[in-house]
């Protein structure tokens, strides 16, 4: 596990949700201050607050946008590439875990736990480090 992934785990252990832990572990590399990153990611924990898309994976999506977007000066120019990157991240996460839905990862519907939150954080960090950090 990398130093950043270990930091994300430590933040999660302190009470950050999965999305906050991942975004905050990498925020400095993507031009975000930690306070803003923490607040921005709050609603994405617990699978976007409703056990939908995994919060750790959502954090990787946020960082993909930070990396790829040209911002408000160039609206629309980069979104197709960012969407391509998020689709690739989602596919890789799903390939590893069988799903990217929090409720399925946690086995809420069928009782079959597929991946713990720390495991999802580790997987999201691995994806960030291989796909987004050059």
Helices and strands as residue ranges (DSSP letters): H 3-13, H 18-26, G 27-30, H 34-41, G 42-44, H 45-46, I 47-51, H 55-68, G 72-74, H 79-97, H 102-105, H 117-127, I 128-132
